[in-house]
């Protein structure tokens, strides 16, 4: 039997390409890929949802799949041997490219339609008054003899005009033969989104006002009913497209091709990637996982989760051949990676703006810590209780901002999504291989033994090749809002190896 959540699609591709020899030194390649993508009618309609109206008057039918997609991918490339002797080559190209089929994204709407499963998302007193507490009777979870639609839903929709992700990509490179057998390369890449993945929550109600003070961001109702257009729908996440977002990189590379047993290369890449959100596999998690100032339906173009601004890659190897007809060999290779990856966002702990999402609100960095308000904070270590006043927390927060290379540049502004950058990680890997052969019945049989030591320098010194990670990017925890709509916070605490809690400073 087929599973209940069935997704089927069909794809037809046509591709044509021609290589044009413009001159003895210049070759141009042109091509065109055309695709048609259509989907089987496997979605189930939830009639209760069909009758609903969502934000901005939108209507959705969970039984409808996206329209047939027609995707066109023209591209052109060239290779110019500048002097006709392969010493200087200029190459590049430009075109539209479609990514791999995002089937998991599309299947979300088939599974999260409120027909196959129900979803309960309540908080506060509704947990007990609604009868949602723990029950020890497993019979309460049996499927009834006459199943009916659940009363509450967590929904995922797909825009009828959704298209597979596409980018317009352009690159230009120069390869130059250098003295002593080296080859140098310079390359630049620019990529712009045409149909990138994007999400919004069609069931998120409008903000009810703004906060008072320097951080005057939108303020939501802070209750389940107040933030939902349809009270019995916890989320109505819509998969759609955006043309916003881009990537660029520049690379310099020096290579020594294999010669007399020695070879190696070293390259450095500087790059930046920007998008609205870096989607995961689940619709609701992708939307709630975004980081924002004005709410996750109003995202700013910012640094991607996948951004790696600096990356160094090097490898050097030496191979010794020996034995009869040089059939045996010993090779030693040393690989190096230095990179700056895993950016992070300074966000408030808890739900600062009241949209019922925890940890998604980017912090406001005050000109001075006295600009924002703090509640007194009690920290317990064994039998000792230390109370930190508002003034003490303001002073500690000010010191924290001053010592942070990023936050100290954002005074009077909001922290940016993924604005925090970890230090460079430097890592060396060592590998050794031994090749030999044995002649059996007149036939040569080759064998190889290989040994790898990953993070080799850490094997020598435990302080080398160590990744640094963020233990807590939520340096402020939201606590309450007063009658004048001024938010109050508490500074986060850390616990050291001995179990002692202390204030972040």
Buried (B, 14 or more C-beta within 10 A) or exposed (E): EEEEBEBEBEEEEEEEEEEEEEEEBBBBBBBBBBBEBBBEEBBBEBEBBEEBEBBEEBEBBBBBBBBEBEBEBEBBBBBBBBEEEEEBBBBBBBBBBBEEEBEEBBBBBBBBBBBBEEBBBBEEEBEEEEEEEEEEEEEEEEEEEEEEEBEBBBBBBBBEEBBBBBBBBBBBBBBBEEEEEBBEBBBBBBBBBBBBBBBBBBBBBEBBEEBBBEBEBBBBBBBBEBBBBBBBBBBBBBBBBBEBBBBBBEBEBBBBEEEEEEBBBBBBBEBEBBBBBBBBEBBBEBBBBBBBBBBBBEBBEBBBBBBBBBBBBBBBBBBEEEEEEEBBBBBEBBBBBBBBBBBBBBBBBBBBBBBBBBBBBBBBBBEEBBBBBBBEBEBEEEEEEEEBEBEBBBBBBBEBBEEBEBBEEBEEEBBBBBBBBBEBBBBBBBBBBEBBBEEEEEEEEEEEEEEEBEBBBBEEEEEBBBEEEEEEBBBBBBBEBEEEBBBBBBBBBEEEEEEEEEBBE
